[in-house]
Amino acid sequence: MSVRRADSLGGRAAIVGIGATEFSKDSGRSELKLAVEAVRAALDDAGLTPADVDGLVTFTMDTSPEITVAQAAGIGELSFFSRIHYGGGAACATVQQAALAVASGVADVVVCYRAFNERSGRRFGSGVQHREPTAEGTALGWNLPFGLLTPASWVAMAAQRYLHTYNLTPEAFGHVAVTDRRHAARNPAAYFYRKPITLADHAASRWIVEPLRLLDCCQETDGGQALVVTGAERARDLPRPPAVIVAAAQGAGRAQEQMTSFYRDGLTGLPETAVVAGQLWRTSGLSPCDIDVGILYDHFTPFVLMQLEEFGFCGPGEAADFVADGALPLNTHGGQLGEAYLHGMNGIAEAVRQIRGTSVNQIPGAARTLVTAGTGVPTSGLILGTDG
C-alpha cells in the first residue's frame, strides 16, 4: 500500500506559472470570469498560451466546469480533466493530479484552478442550508439537530478538547492569527494589508463559537487562483524558475467524516494530516528540519497548531509556543486569515513565490516549502523545492 512506502512521483513535474485575480468582498463578475482571468494570468506568468494546455483540474463545489473554462479561456482539446472532492482538502491534490497526468504522459500542460464569489455569493461559513439525502448527510444528521450547524461549530468541539487536554487558554490560538496578520500587513495583495493585530486584539474579538473568536476564523473572499503544471524537463526551458514537486500526497484517516469526526479515539489531532505527513516525508526523504517555509491551511487557527504537531515540528500541545517563537516561517502571504480565502490555492502560489525568491515576505535561501490543504476533511499536501 502506498501509505506504507515511498512513491515515485517526486521530481517529475513542476509548477511553472501562477496567476490570480484581485481578492475582494464583491468581485462584480461571474465565477467563470474569475476562473478565466486567473487561468490566463497563470499562463502568461508561465510563458505559455491556451493552445499549450491539454489538462484542467479543479475542485468539487465549483460552478465553473473544466470544459466551460477551456472554452472561455480559448483552450482547445483536452486529454485530461479532473475534480477533487472535499472542499479545501482538495487544494494540494489538484497539483498532485496534474503531476500524475504529466508524469504518466496523459497530458503535457495542466492548469489547476479555483474561483468563487465566496463572500458576495455562496458563503461557506454560513454552514448547512440544504442537503440532498446522502451518506454524508446522514453523518451530519448526528450533529445538526444539536446546533452544530457551521464549520466553526464543528471545529470548536476539537478546539475545546485541545485546550482542555493540554491545559491551555484560547490565547494559544492567537499566536497563529497574529503571525498571519503580520505577514498580511506587508502584502499589498492581502485584504488585511497594513492591518496587523496583537494578541490583545485577538482576545478582544467577539466569540463565534467558544473557544473560537472572530480572529480565529478565516475570512470570506471573492477571487480566483490558477497554477500551471508541466514536466520537470520542459519546466527548465520556461521563463520562471520552476517550483519542483518534490512530493505530493492525499490522506483520509480512520473514522473520517467531513469536519465532524467526533467518534475517533481522540479529538486533539488530525489523523488525515498524519497520513499526508507520513507520505510526504517518506517520498521526499526529508524531515521537518529540512523545511524552510510552512504554508499551512488556516481556515481555523486550532487546526494550524494540530498540523504542526502531526508533521512533527513539535510535540503534542507544544505548537502554540512553537509559533510564538517563530521557529518556522509560517504563512508568509498572510494565510487565509490575512490574505484571502481561496480554499488554499493562494497558499500554493505563495509557496511557489518563496521558491522563486519573489515573495513580499521572502525567506532568504528558501529551498523547500511545505504546503497543506484543508483539515478536518480528507486532505492533501505538497513539498515544493528548487530545481537542483
Phi, psi and chi 1 to 4 in degrees:
 res  aa     phi    psi   chi1   chi2   chi3   chi4
   1 MET       -  141.1  -66.4  175.6   64.4      -
   2 SER   -65.1  -23.3   64.5      -      -      -
   3 VAL   -74.3    1.3  -65.6      -      -      -
   4 ARG  -122.4    2.9  -68.2 -179.1  173.9   83.0
   5 ARG  -148.2  157.9   67.0  169.8 -174.5  -94.0
   6 ALA   -66.3  147.3      -      -      -      -
   7 ASP  -100.3  178.5   61.4   62.6      -      -
   8 SER  -110.5   16.4   59.0      -      -      -
   9 LEU   -78.0  -30.8 -176.3   59.9      -      -
  10 GLY   -54.7  133.5      -      -      -      -
  11 GLY    83.7    0.3      -      -      -      -
  12 ARG   -98.0   -8.6  -59.9  176.6   66.3 -176.8
  13 ALA  -146.4  165.5      -      -      -      -
  14 ALA  -148.9  154.3      -      -      -      -
  15 ILE   -88.0  124.8  -60.1  174.5      -      -
  16 VAL  -119.4   -5.0  -64.7      -      -      -
  17 GLY  -151.6  142.1      -      -      -      -
  18 ILE  -135.4  142.4   54.4  176.4      -      -
  19 GLY  -155.0  146.2      -      -      -      -
  20 ALA  -147.4  158.1      -      -      -      -
  21 THR   -82.6  180.0   66.4      -      -      -
  22 GLU   -69.7  157.0   82.6  -73.0   -3.6      -
  23 PHE  -103.3  123.8  -55.6  135.5      -      -
  24 SER  -143.4 -177.4   73.3      -      -      -
  25 LYS  -106.3   -7.6  -58.3  -59.4 -178.2 -173.2
  26 ASP  -157.2   92.3 -173.2   -0.9      -      -
  27 SER   -69.0  -28.9   72.9      -      -      -
  28 GLY    74.2   13.4      -      -      -      -
  29 ARG  -148.1  169.2   52.6 -151.6 -167.3  -86.7
  30 SER   -71.6  160.7   70.6      -      -      -
  31 GLU   -65.1  -32.9  -66.9 -179.5  -28.4      -
  32 LEU   -63.4  -43.6  175.4   59.6      -      -
  33 LYS   -63.7  -40.4 -174.9  167.0  178.3   57.1
  34 LEU   -60.3  -44.4  -67.3  170.9      -      -
  35 ALA   -60.7  -45.7      -      -      -      -
  36 VAL   -66.0  -41.2  170.8      -      -      -
  37 GLU   -59.2  -44.2  -73.6  179.9   23.5      -
  38 ALA   -66.5  -43.2      -      -      -      -
  39 VAL   -61.1  -46.1  168.5      -      -      -
  40 ARG   -65.0  -39.5  -73.4  176.9  171.6  166.7
  41 ALA   -63.4  -40.2      -      -      -      -
  42 ALA   -66.9  -39.4      -      -      -      -
  43 LEU   -66.8  -41.1  -72.0  170.0      -      -
  44 ASP   -59.6  -42.4  -73.3  -14.4      -      -
  45 ASP   -62.3  -35.6 -177.2   64.8      -      -
  46 ALA   -81.0  -10.8      -      -      -      -
  47 GLY    74.5   27.7      -      -      -      -
  48 LEU  -119.5  170.2  -62.8  169.3      -      -
  49 THR  -121.5  165.0   70.0      -      -      -
  50 PRO   -54.9  -32.0  -29.5   37.2      -      -
  51 ALA   -64.9  -20.2      -      -      -      -
  52 ASP   -79.5  -16.7  -66.8  -52.4      -      -
  53 VAL   -85.6  131.1  178.2      -      -      -
  54 ASP  -129.7   11.4   52.4    6.1      -      -
  55 GLY  -149.7  147.5      -      -      -      -
  56 LEU  -138.2  139.4  -72.5  169.0      -      -
  57 VAL  -133.5  135.5 -172.7      -      -      -
  58 THR  -142.2 -167.3 -173.3      -      -      -
  59 PHE   -99.0  164.5  -64.1   49.5      -      -
  60 THR   -72.6  175.2   52.4      -      -      -
  61 MET    59.4   35.5  -54.7 -165.1  -50.6      -
  62 ASP  -123.4  132.1 -167.0  -41.5      -      -
  63 THR   -90.4    2.2   62.2      -      -      -
  64 SER  -115.9   92.5  -58.0      -      -      -
  65 PRO   -62.4  156.1  -19.2   31.2      -      -
  66 GLU   -57.1  -45.1  -59.2   91.7  -48.1      -
  67 ILE   -68.8  -31.1   55.4  172.2      -      -
  68 THR   -71.4  -42.1  -51.6      -      -      -
  69 VAL   -62.9  -41.8  169.9      -      -      -
  70 ALA   -59.6  -45.9      -      -      -      -
  71 GLN   -63.6  -46.0 -177.8 -178.0   35.5      -
  72 ALA   -71.3  -27.8      -      -      -      -
  73 ALA   -90.7   -2.3      -      -      -      -
  74 GLY    80.9   18.6      -      -      -      -
  75 ILE   -82.3  141.7  -64.2  167.9      -      -
  76 GLY   -90.4 -123.7      -      -      -      -
  77 GLU   -72.3  143.4  -63.5  173.8  -24.7      -
  78 LEU  -115.5  134.7  -64.0  175.7      -      -
  79 SER  -104.6   -5.5   58.7      -      -      -
  80 PHE  -153.4  131.8  176.0   72.7      -      -
  81 PHE  -151.8  142.1   38.3   92.7      -      -
  82 SER  -154.6  152.8  178.5      -      -      -
  83 ARG  -131.1  138.4  -72.9 -170.6  168.2 -146.3
  84 ILE  -107.8  140.5  -44.6  -62.7      -      -
  85 HIS   -83.1  169.5  -72.0  -86.8      -      -
  86 TYR    78.0   43.0  -54.1  117.0      -      -
  87 GLY    52.4 -132.8      -      -      -      -
  88 GLY   -60.0  -20.0      -      -      -      -
  89 GLY   -64.3  -13.5      -      -      -      -
  90 ALA   -86.0  -14.0      -      -      -      -
  91 ALA   -52.0  -60.3      -      -      -      -
  92 CYS   -69.0  -26.7  -64.9      -      -      -
  93 ALA   -68.3  -25.3      -      -      -      -
  94 THR   -62.3  -40.0   63.9      -      -      -
  95 VAL   -69.8  -38.9  175.6      -      -      -
  96 GLN   -59.4  -46.6 -178.2 -167.4   39.0      -
  97 GLN   -60.3  -43.6  -73.4  -88.1  -56.5      -
  98 ALA   -62.4  -43.5      -      -      -      -
  99 ALA   -63.8  -40.2      -      -      -      -
 100 LEU   -61.3  -42.7  -73.4  165.0      -      -
 101 ALA   -64.4  -43.5      -      -      -      -
 102 VAL   -67.6  -44.8  167.6      -      -      -
 103 ALA   -65.3  -30.9      -      -      -      -
 104 SER   -90.9   -4.1   62.4      -      -      -
 105 GLY    83.5    8.2      -      -      -      -
 106 VAL   -70.4  -31.9  171.0      -      -      -
 107 ALA  -146.4  162.0      -      -      -      -
 108 ASP  -105.1  -41.5  -69.6  -36.8      -      -
 109 VAL  -133.4  118.6  175.6      -      -      -
 110 VAL  -120.4  132.8 -179.2      -      -      -
 111 VAL  -106.5  128.3  177.2      -      -      -
 112 CYS  -101.3  136.1  -50.4      -      -      -
 113 TYR  -144.9  158.2   67.0   91.8      -      -
 114 ARG  -152.5  128.1 -178.4   61.7  161.9  159.4
 115 ALA  -147.8  132.7      -      -      -      -
 116 PHE  -158.4  157.9   50.5   33.3      -      -
 117 ASN   -97.7   77.7  -73.3  -40.6      -      -
 118 GLU   -83.3  -11.4 -156.7  -88.3  -26.4      -
 119 ARG  -102.4  -50.1  172.4   68.3 -173.8 -167.5
 120 SER   -83.2  -14.8   64.8      -      -      -
 121 GLY  -113.6 -119.4      -      -      -      -
 122 ARG   -76.4  122.8  177.0 -170.4  173.0 -174.0
 123 ARG  -102.7  107.9  -61.7  175.6   65.0  176.6
 124 PHE   -62.1  -29.4  -69.6   94.2      -      -
 125 GLY   -68.1  -15.1      -      -      -      -
 126 SER   -76.9   -8.7   62.4      -      -      -
 127 GLY    82.1 -156.4      -      -      -      -
 128 VAL   -80.0  117.2  176.9      -      -      -
 129 GLN  -102.4  -37.4  -57.0  -64.4  -51.2      -
 130 HIS  -159.7  139.1  173.7   73.0      -      -
 131 ARG  -135.8  133.0  -72.0  -84.2 -178.8  176.6
 132 GLU   -75.0  154.4  -63.1  -63.0  -28.6      -
 133 PRO   -62.1  117.0  -22.3   33.6      -      -
 134 THR  -145.4  167.5   62.1      -      -      -
 135 ALA   -62.2  -37.4      -      -      -      -
 136 GLU   -63.0  -41.2  175.9 -172.4  -73.2      -
 137 GLY   -63.6  -33.1      -      -      -      -
 138 THR   -63.9  -41.1  -59.8      -      -      -
 139 ALA   -63.1  -43.8      -      -      -      -
 140 LEU   -63.3  -28.6  -72.6  170.6      -      -
 141 GLY   -62.1  -17.8      -      -      -      -
 142 TRP   -78.3  -15.2  -70.7  105.3      -      -
 143 ASN  -117.2  -35.5  -59.2  -72.8      -      -
 144 LEU   -60.2  -40.8  -59.0 -173.7      -      -
 145 PRO   -61.8  -18.3  -23.6   35.7      -      -
 146 PHE   -98.8   11.8  -56.1  101.1      -      -
 147 GLY    97.2    1.8      -      -      -      -
 148 LEU   -86.9   82.6  -61.9  178.6      -      -
 149 LEU  -104.3  -18.9  -62.2  172.3      -      -
 150 THR  -123.2  160.2   65.1      -      -      -
 151 PRO   -53.8  -39.7  -30.1   37.2      -      -
 152 ALA   -60.5  -39.8      -      -      -      -
 153 SER   -69.3  -34.0   67.3      -      -      -
 154 TRP   -68.1  -44.1  -58.8  -29.9      -      -
 155 VAL   -69.2  -31.8  173.0      -      -      -
 156 ALA   -58.9  -31.2      -      -      -      -
 157 MET   -62.1  -48.9  -65.2  -77.3  -77.6      -
 158 ALA   -68.9  -37.7      -      -      -      -
 159 ALA   -63.1  -41.6      -      -      -      -
 160 GLN   -64.5  -41.0 -168.2   72.8  -83.8      -
 161 ARG   -66.0  -38.6 -172.9   64.4 -174.3  178.6
 162 TYR   -60.2  -48.1 -177.8   88.9      -      -
 163 LEU   -61.6  -43.3  -65.1  179.9      -      -
 164 HIS   -64.0  -46.2  171.7   78.1      -      -
 165 THR   -62.2  -39.7  -61.5      -      -      -
 166 TYR  -104.9   12.7  -60.9  115.4      -      -
 167 ASN    54.3   50.4 -165.7   29.7      -      -
 168 LEU  -114.2  166.7  -60.8  169.7      -      -
 169 THR  -112.1  166.9   68.3      -      -      -
 170 PRO   -58.7  -15.5  -28.9   37.6      -      -
 171 GLU   -59.0  -26.6 -178.5 -179.3  -52.9      -
 172 ALA   -55.9  -36.5      -      -      -      -
 173 PHE   -75.0  -26.3  -53.8  146.9      -      -
 174 GLY   -61.8  -28.8      -      -      -      -
 175 HIS   -61.9  -35.7  -64.3  -65.6      -      -
 176 VAL   -67.0  -46.7  174.2      -      -      -
 177 ALA   -61.4  -43.5      -      -      -      -
 178 VAL   -64.5  -42.7  168.9      -      -      -
 179 THR   -61.5  -47.8  -62.4      -      -      -
 180 ASP   -60.0  -46.9  -83.5   15.8      -      -
 181 ARG   -70.1  -28.9  -71.8  -71.5  -68.1  -87.8
 182 ARG   -62.7  -42.3 -178.6  175.7   69.8 -109.5
 183 HIS   -72.2  -40.0  -70.1  134.5      -      -
 184 ALA   -60.5  -35.4      -      -      -      -
 185 ALA   -62.4  -20.7      -      -      -      -
 186 ARG  -105.1    7.7  -63.7 -166.9  -68.9  -96.8
 187 ASN  -111.7  105.9  176.3    7.6      -      -
 188 PRO   -59.8  -22.0  -24.5   34.4      -      -
 189 ALA   -80.9  -12.5      -      -      -      -
 190 ALA   -78.8  144.4      -      -      -      -
 191 TYR   -62.6  -34.4 -174.2   76.4      -      -
 192 PHE  -101.3   36.1  -72.5  111.4      -      -
 193 TYR   -57.4  134.0  178.4   48.1      -      -
 194 ARG    63.5   24.9  -66.0  178.0  175.5  168.3
 195 LYS  -132.2   66.4  -65.3  180.0 -180.0  178.4
 196 PRO   -69.2  165.3   29.9  -36.6      -      -
 197 ILE  -131.5  166.9   59.7  169.8      -      -
 198 THR  -115.3  170.5   64.5      -      -      -
 199 LEU   -60.3  -33.7  -75.8  175.2      -      -
 200 ALA   -65.6  -38.5      -      -      -      -
 201 ASP   -62.9  -42.6  -66.6  -32.7      -      -
 202 HIS   -59.8  -48.1  172.4  -93.8      -      -
 203 ALA   -66.1  -24.8      -      -      -      -
 204 ALA   -88.6  -12.1      -      -      -      -
 205 SER   -71.1  151.8   64.5      -      -      -
 206 ARG   -70.4  153.1   62.6 -176.8  172.1   88.3
 207 TRP   -66.6  139.8  -68.3  115.8      -      -
 208 ILE  -101.5  -61.5  -61.3  -59.8      -      -
 209 VAL  -145.1  116.4 -176.4      -      -      -
 210 GLU   -55.0  134.4  -68.7 -171.6   51.8      -
 211 PRO   -95.8   21.7   37.9  -36.9      -      -
 212 LEU   -93.8  129.1  -59.7 -178.7      -      -
 213 ARG  -100.9  172.8  -63.9 -175.9  178.8  -85.6
 214 LEU   -53.5  -42.4  176.6   65.0      -      -
 215 LEU   -79.6    3.6  -65.8  178.8      -      -
 216 ASP   -92.2   -7.7  -69.5  -51.1      -      -
 217 CYS  -112.2  137.4  -54.8      -      -      -
 218 CYS   -66.7  159.1   71.2      -      -      -
 219 GLN   -79.1  177.7   56.9 -174.4  -49.9      -
 220 GLU  -115.3  132.4  -63.5  169.3  -52.8      -
 221 THR  -134.1  144.4  -57.9      -      -      -
 222 ASP   -98.3  134.5  -71.9    8.0      -      -
 223 GLY   162.8  179.2      -      -      -      -
 224 GLY  -142.2  152.0      -      -      -      -
 225 GLN  -143.7  138.4  178.0   79.1   60.2      -
 226 ALA  -136.4  154.9      -      -      -      -
 227 LEU  -136.2  141.8  -44.9  160.6      -      -
 228 VAL  -111.4  129.2 -178.9      -      -      -
 229 VAL  -120.1  134.0  176.7      -      -      -
 230 THR  -145.4  178.6 -167.3      -      -      -
 231 GLY   -67.4  152.7      -      -      -      -
 232 ALA   -61.4  -36.7      -      -      -      -
 233 GLU   -67.1  -47.9  -69.1  -62.3  -37.4      -
 234 ARG   -64.0  -34.7 -176.0  172.6 -171.9  177.0
 235 ALA   -57.4  -33.0      -      -      -      -
 236 ARG   -68.2  -18.6  -63.8 -173.4 -178.1  102.1
 237 ASP   -94.8    1.3  -63.8  -33.0      -      -
 238 LEU   -96.7  164.3  -64.0  174.7      -      -
 239 PRO   -64.9  -35.2  -20.0   30.6      -      -
 240 ARG   -95.5  148.8  -54.2  -74.3 -169.4 -179.0
 241 PRO   -59.6  128.1  -21.2   32.5      -      -
 242 PRO   -73.2  146.1   26.8  -33.8      -      -
 243 ALA   -99.1   99.7      -      -      -      -
 244 VAL   -70.4  136.8  175.4      -      -      -
 245 ILE   -83.0   94.9  -59.8  162.4      -      -
 246 VAL   -70.4  -37.2  176.2      -      -      -
 247 ALA  -161.2  150.4      -      -      -      -
 248 ALA  -145.7  144.9      -      -      -      -
 249 ALA  -154.9  152.4      -      -      -      -
 250 GLN  -115.0  160.4  -76.7 -176.6  -77.0      -
 251 GLY  -158.3  138.2      -      -      -      -
 252 ALA  -131.5  139.0      -      -      -      -
 253 GLY   -94.6  174.9      -      -      -      -
 254 ARG   -66.3  146.6  -64.2 -176.6 -175.3  -84.3
 255 ALA    56.0   36.1      -      -      -      -
 256 GLN   -75.5  131.7 -179.5   81.4   63.4      -
 257 GLU  -129.3  179.7  -65.1  175.9    4.3      -
 258 GLN   -88.0   90.1  -81.4 -147.2   81.6      -
 259 MET    70.5    4.6  -61.2 -170.9   76.1      -
 260 THR  -127.2   40.9   57.7      -      -      -
 261 SER   -81.7   61.7  -55.9      -      -      -
 262 PHE   -85.6   -0.7  -58.3  139.7      -      -
 263 TYR  -106.5   16.1  -55.9   99.4      -      -
 264 ARG   -76.7  172.9  -70.6  167.6  164.9  170.4
 265 ASP   -65.1  -28.8  -67.1  -22.2      -      -
 266 GLY  -148.0  158.7      -      -      -      -
 267 LEU  -115.8    9.1  -67.5 -178.8      -      -
 268 THR   -97.4    6.4   59.0      -      -      -
 269 GLY  -138.2 -178.2      -      -      -      -
 270 LEU  -129.5   87.2  -63.7  166.0      -      -
 271 PRO   -56.4  -32.8  -26.9   36.0      -      -
 272 GLU   -64.9  -34.8   60.4  -83.7    2.4      -
 273 THR   -68.7  -35.6  -64.0      -      -      -
 274 ALA   -62.2  -37.9      -      -      -      -
 275 VAL   -62.1  -46.9  174.6      -      -      -
 276 VAL   -63.0  -46.0  169.2      -      -      -
 277 ALA   -58.8  -46.3      -      -      -      -
 278 GLY   -58.9  -42.4      -      -      -      -
 279 GLN   -71.0  -39.0 -169.8   63.6    9.1      -
 280 LEU   -64.2  -44.4  -67.7 -179.6      -      -
 281 TRP   -66.8  -41.8  -62.9  143.1      -      -
 282 ARG   -61.5  -48.3  -89.4 -170.1  -64.9  -88.1
 283 THR   -71.3  -39.8  -65.5      -      -      -
 284 SER   -80.6  -24.7   67.7      -      -      -
 285 GLY    73.0   11.4      -      -      -      -
 286 LEU   -97.8  173.5  -58.5  173.3      -      -
 287 SER  -140.2  172.4   67.2      -      -      -
 288 PRO   -53.3  -34.1  -31.4   37.9      -      -
 289 CYS   -69.5  -11.8   64.4      -      -      -
 290 ASP   -90.9   -6.7  -62.0  -51.3      -      -
 291 ILE   -89.5  129.8  -60.5  -60.8      -      -
 292 ASP   -92.4  -30.7  -60.3  -51.9      -      -
 293 VAL  -143.3  138.7 -175.9      -      -      -
 294 GLY  -113.3  123.0      -      -      -      -
 295 ILE  -111.4   94.0  -52.1  -65.2      -      -
 296 LEU  -105.4  132.8  -57.4 -170.8      -      -
 297 TYR   -59.8  122.3 -162.5   96.4      -      -
 298 ASP  -124.8   52.5   55.8  -20.5      -      -
 299 HIS   -64.3  -32.9   49.0  -12.4      -      -
 300 PHE  -142.2  135.8  -61.5   99.6      -      -
 301 THR   -58.1  -39.4   56.4      -      -      -
 302 PRO   -58.1  -34.2  -21.9   32.0      -      -
 303 PHE   -74.1  -18.9  -80.2  178.7      -      -
 304 VAL   -67.3  -44.2  174.7      -      -      -
 305 LEU   -60.8  -45.3  -57.9 -176.8      -      -
 306 MET   -65.2  -35.6  -65.9 -177.1 -163.8      -
 307 GLN   -63.5  -44.1  -72.6  178.2   79.4      -
 308 LEU   -57.8  -38.6  -73.1  165.6      -      -
 309 GLU   -73.0  -40.1  -67.1  165.3   11.2      -
 310 GLU   -66.2  -33.2  -66.5  -73.0    9.4      -
 311 PHE   -80.6   -8.3  -89.9   93.5      -      -
 312 GLY    88.0   15.4      -      -      -      -
 313 PHE   -69.8  -24.8  -72.9   98.3      -      -
 314 CYS  -158.9  173.4   55.0      -      -      -
 315 GLY   -82.7  169.1      -      -      -      -
 316 PRO   -57.3  131.0  -25.2   35.3      -      -
 317 GLY    81.3    0.5      -      -      -      -
 318 GLU  -102.4   -2.5  -63.2  175.4   -2.8      -
 319 ALA   -69.0  -32.2      -      -      -      -
 320 ALA   -61.3  -44.5      -      -      -      -
 321 ASP   -67.0  -36.3  -71.6  -20.9      -      -
 322 PHE   -60.3  -45.3 -178.8   86.8      -      -
 323 VAL   -68.1  -44.1  174.1      -      -      -
 324 ALA   -60.1  -33.6      -      -      -      -
 325 ASP   -78.9   -9.2  -68.9  -18.3      -      -
 326 GLY    65.4   32.8      -      -      -      -
 327 ALA   -66.3  -24.0      -      -      -      -
 328 LEU  -137.0  124.7  174.5   72.1      -      -
 329 PRO   -55.4  125.9  -26.0   35.8      -      -
 330 LEU  -128.1  127.8 -173.4   66.6      -      -
 331 ASN    47.8   62.3  -68.0  -13.2      -      -
 332 THR   -71.0   -9.3   47.9      -      -      -
 333 HIS   -88.2  -13.0   57.4  -40.7      -      -
 334 GLY   109.1   -7.1      -      -      -      -
 335 GLY    67.6 -171.9      -      -      -      -
 336 GLN   -79.1  -18.3  -61.5 -176.8  117.1      -
 337 LEU   -75.2  -31.5  -81.8   77.0      -      -
 338 GLY  -113.5  -40.4      -      -      -      -
 339 GLU   -87.9  -70.4 -175.4 -173.5   57.2      -
 340 ALA  -167.2  155.2      -      -      -      -
 341 TYR  -101.9   94.0  176.8   62.0      -      -
 342 LEU  -116.0   38.8  -95.8  -65.8      -      -
 343 HIS    53.2   33.7  -96.6  164.6      -      -
 344 GLY    87.6   -9.2      -      -      -      -
 345 MET   -67.8  -34.1  -67.3  -68.4  -85.3      -
 346 ASN   -67.6  -24.8   52.5  -42.9      -      -
 347 GLY   -68.2  -39.2      -      -      -      -
 348 ILE   -63.0  -40.8  -56.7  173.6      -      -
 349 ALA   -60.4  -40.0      -      -      -      -
 350 GLU   -65.0  -38.5  172.7   63.9    9.6      -
 351 ALA   -60.8  -38.5      -      -      -      -
 352 VAL   -64.5  -44.1  172.9      -      -      -
 353 ARG   -60.9  -38.0  -72.7 -171.3  -70.0  -92.1
 354 GLN   -62.7  -40.3  -73.9  -71.6  -14.1      -
 355 ILE   -67.0  -37.4  -66.4  -59.9      -      -
 356 ARG   -73.8  -23.0  -69.7  178.5  174.4 -179.6
 357 GLY    85.9   25.2      -      -      -      -
 358 THR  -118.7   10.4   60.1      -      -      -
 359 SER   -69.4  148.2  170.7      -      -      -
 360 VAL   -69.4  -19.4  -64.6      -      -      -
 361 ASN  -119.9   56.7  -67.0  -60.1      -      -
 362 GLN   -65.3  133.4 -176.3   62.8   42.0      -
 363 ILE   -92.9  116.9  -56.9  -55.1      -      -
 364 PRO   -55.6  131.8  -25.1   35.0      -      -
 365 GLY    73.7   14.6      -      -      -      -
 366 ALA   -60.4  119.6      -      -      -      -
 367 ALA  -123.0  -15.2      -      -      -      -
 368 ARG  -139.7  123.1  -63.3  -74.2 -177.0  -90.3
 369 THR  -119.8  138.9   59.6      -      -      -
 370 LEU  -102.4  130.6  169.5   67.6      -      -
 371 VAL  -124.9  135.8 -165.2      -      -      -
 372 THR  -120.8  162.1   63.8      -      -      -
 373 ALA  -112.0 -176.6      -      -      -      -
 374 GLY   -53.7  138.4      -      -      -      -
 375 THR  -114.9  165.4   47.4      -      -      -
 376 GLY    87.5  -11.8      -      -      -      -
 377 VAL  -128.4  167.2  -63.9      -      -      -
 378 PRO   -52.4  134.8  -30.1   38.7      -      -
 379 THR  -132.6 -172.5 -171.4      -      -      -
 380 SER  -157.4  170.0   53.6      -      -      -
 381 GLY  -161.2  163.1      -      -      -      -
 382 LEU  -139.3  150.4  -63.1  168.8      -      -
 383 ILE  -119.1  123.1  -63.8  175.5      -      -
 384 LEU  -108.8  148.1  -57.2 -178.9      -      -
 385 GLY  -147.0  170.7      -      -      -      -
 386 THR   -73.5  163.9   54.1      -      -      -
 387 ASP   -86.5  102.6 -174.9   23.8      -      -
 388 GLY   102.4      -      -      -      -      -
